[in-house]
Amino acid sequence: MGPVSAEVEIDVPRPRIFAALSDLALRPAFAGHLLADFHLTRIESAGVGAGARFRFAVRPRSVWMDTTIVELEEPHRVREHGRGGRANRTASTTVWELTEGPGSLTTVRVSYWTEPPNALGSALELLSGGSIGYERRWREALHRLRDLLEAGELGEGRVAVAGGNRHLTGVA
C-alpha cells in the first residue's frame, strides 16, 4: 500500500521538531490514536537503532507492528523501517521530512508505505480503509504534533522504559 503522505506547517524551529521526531518515546503523545500497547525495544529511545513495538490500530483490525530508526539526516529527515502483520511478513517504511520556511515556520511531511507479502495482505489493508484511511490518520497525527509542539507540551507524553535504569532514580 502507498505511499500515503500528510503534511502540516508548524511554527517551531526545525531542529526542535527533528529532535521530537527522532525520539520514539514521544510518538504516542501525538500518534496515540494510531498506536496501542506501545513499548520501546531498547533503553535509548532516540537516534539510529531506536525501536518500538505497538499495535497499529486501524479498524476493523489491529496488527502488531514494529519500527526502527535506520537513518537520520539532521535536521531534515528521519527514516524508519519496520515489519508487522501476520508473522511480521509485511515490511513498512516511514519517512519524516522537514523543510524550513520563513521565520520559525517548518513544513513537516510524513510518508508511509507497506509491502504486503501477498494478495491477502493487500486485501486486508483495503479493509482497513486503504490509502485514504491511512492518510487521514497520519494527517490527524501531524495536527496533534503541531498542537503539542506549539504549546510546548510534547515532552509530557513521553513513554518510559519498563524496568528502566534504577540507578538513575536512586531506587535500589
C-alpha positions as CSV (number, residue, x, y, z in Angstrom):
1,M,0.0,0.0,0.0
2,G,1.0,3.5,-0.6
3,P,2.9,5.6,-0.2
4,V,0.5,7.8,1.6
5,S,1.6,11.1,2.9
6,A,0.4,14.0,5.0
7,E,1.8,17.5,5.6
8,V,1.4,20.3,8.1
9,E,3.1,23.6,8.9
10,I,4.4,24.0,12.4
11,D,5.5,27.3,13.9
12,V,8.5,25.8,15.7
13,P,12.2,25.8,14.6
14,R,13.2,22.8,12.6
15,P,15.9,21.4,15.0
16,R,13.3,21.2,17.8
17,I,10.9,19.2,15.6
18,F,13.7,17.0,14.3
19,A,14.6,16.1,17.9
20,A,11.0,15.3,18.7
21,L,10.6,13.0,15.7
22,S,13.9,11.2,16.3
23,D,12.8,10.2,19.8
24,L,10.3,7.3,19.6
25,A,9.4,7.7,23.3
26,L,7.4,10.8,22.2
27,R,5.5,9.1,19.4
28,P,2.4,8.0,21.4
29,A,1.8,11.6,22.6
30,F,0.8,12.7,19.1
31,A,0.0,9.4,17.4
32,G,-1.8,7.6,20.2
33,H,-4.9,7.3,18.1
34,L,-2.9,5.1,15.7
35,L,-0.8,3.2,18.3
36,A,-1.9,1.0,21.1
37,D,0.2,-1.1,23.6
38,F,3.3,0.9,22.6
39,H,6.6,-0.1,24.1
40,L,10.2,0.7,23.4
41,T,12.6,-2.1,22.3
42,R,15.7,-0.6,23.9
43,I,16.5,1.8,26.7
44,E,17.8,4.6,24.3
45,S,14.7,5.9,22.6
46,A,16.3,8.4,20.3
47,G,18.7,8.1,17.3
48,V,19.6,5.4,14.8
49,G,18.7,2.0,16.2
50,A,15.9,3.2,18.5
51,G,12.9,1.0,18.1
52,A,9.4,0.4,19.3
53,R,6.7,-2.3,19.0
54,F,3.0,-1.4,19.1
55,R,-0.4,-2.3,17.8
56,F,-1.3,-0.3,14.7
57,A,-4.9,0.3,15.4
58,V,-6.7,0.6,12.1
59,R,-10.2,-0.6,12.2
60,P,-11.6,-3.2,11.7
61,R,-8.4,-4.9,13.0
62,S,-5.4,-4.1,15.0
63,V,-2.0,-5.6,13.9
64,W,1.3,-5.7,15.8
65,M,4.0,-3.6,14.1
66,D,7.5,-2.5,14.9
67,T,9.6,0.3,13.7
68,T,13.3,1.2,14.0
69,I,15.0,4.4,13.1
70,V,17.5,3.5,10.4
71,E,18.7,6.9,9.1
72,L,18.9,10.4,10.4
73,E,19.9,13.3,8.2
74,E,19.9,16.2,10.7
75,P,17.9,18.4,10.7
76,H,15.7,17.5,7.8
77,R,15.0,13.7,7.5
78,V,14.1,10.7,9.7
79,R,13.7,7.3,8.1
80,E,12.2,4.3,9.8
81,H,11.8,0.7,8.7
82,G,9.6,-1.9,10.3
83,R,7.7,-5.1,10.0
84,G,4.3,-6.2,11.1
85,G,1.2,-8.2,10.4
86,R,0.9,-11.9,10.5
87,A,4.3,-13.4,11.3
88,N,5.9,-10.0,10.7
89,R,5.8,-10.5,7.0
90,T,4.7,-7.1,5.9
91,A,7.5,-4.6,5.6
92,S,6.8,-0.9,6.3
93,T,8.7,2.4,5.8
94,T,8.0,5.7,7.4
95,V,9.9,8.9,6.2
96,W,9.6,12.2,8.0
97,E,10.8,15.3,6.0
98,L,11.2,18.7,7.5
99,T,11.5,21.8,5.3
100,E,12.4,25.2,6.6
101,G,10.0,28.1,5.9
102,P,10.1,31.8,6.7
103,G,10.9,32.6,10.4
104,S,10.5,29.6,12.6
105,L,7.8,28.0,10.3
106,T,8.6,24.4,9.4
107,T,6.8,22.1,7.0
108,V,6.6,18.5,8.2
109,R,5.7,15.8,5.8
110,V,5.3,12.1,6.7
111,S,5.2,9.4,4.1
112,Y,4.2,5.8,5.0
113,W,4.0,2.7,2.9
114,T,3.9,-1.1,3.3
115,E,4.8,-4.0,1.2
116,P,2.4,-6.9,1.9
117,P,3.8,-10.3,1.0
118,N,0.8,-11.5,-0.9
119,A,-2.7,-10.6,-2.2
120,L,-4.4,-11.4,1.1
121,G,-2.2,-8.9,2.9
122,S,-3.1,-6.2,0.3
123,A,-6.8,-7.1,0.7
124,L,-6.7,-6.8,4.5
125,E,-5.1,-3.3,4.1
126,L,-8.0,-2.3,1.9
127,L,-10.5,-3.4,4.6
128,S,-8.7,-1.0,7.0
129,G,-9.6,2.0,4.8
130,G,-6.8,1.7,2.3
131,S,-4.7,4.7,1.4
132,I,-7.4,7.2,2.2
133,G,-7.9,5.9,5.7
134,Y,-4.2,5.8,6.4
135,E,-3.6,9.3,5.0
136,R,-6.4,10.7,7.2
137,R,-4.9,9.1,10.3
138,W,-1.4,10.4,9.6
139,R,-2.8,13.9,9.0
140,E,-4.5,13.8,12.4
141,A,-1.2,12.7,14.0
142,L,0.6,15.7,12.4
143,H,-2.1,18.1,13.6
144,R,-1.7,16.7,17.1
145,L,2.1,17.0,16.8
146,R,1.7,20.7,15.7
147,D,-0.6,21.5,18.6
148,L,1.7,19.9,21.2
149,L,4.9,21.4,19.9
150,E,3.5,24.9,19.5
151,A,2.1,24.7,23.1
152,G,5.4,23.3,24.4
153,E,3.7,20.3,25.8
154,L,5.1,17.4,23.8
155,G,7.6,16.1,26.4
156,E,4.7,15.5,28.9
157,G,3.6,12.4,26.9
158,R,7.0,10.6,27.0
159,V,6.9,6.8,27.3
160,A,9.2,5.3,29.9
161,V,11.1,2.1,29.5
162,A,9.7,-0.7,31.7
163,G,12.2,-1.8,34.2
164,G,14.5,1.1,33.1
165,N,17.7,2.1,34.8
166,R,17.0,2.1,38.5
167,H,20.3,3.7,39.3
168,L,19.2,7.0,37.6
169,T,16.3,7.3,40.0
170,G,18.2,6.4,43.1
171,V,15.9,3.3,43.7
172,A,17.9,0.3,44.8
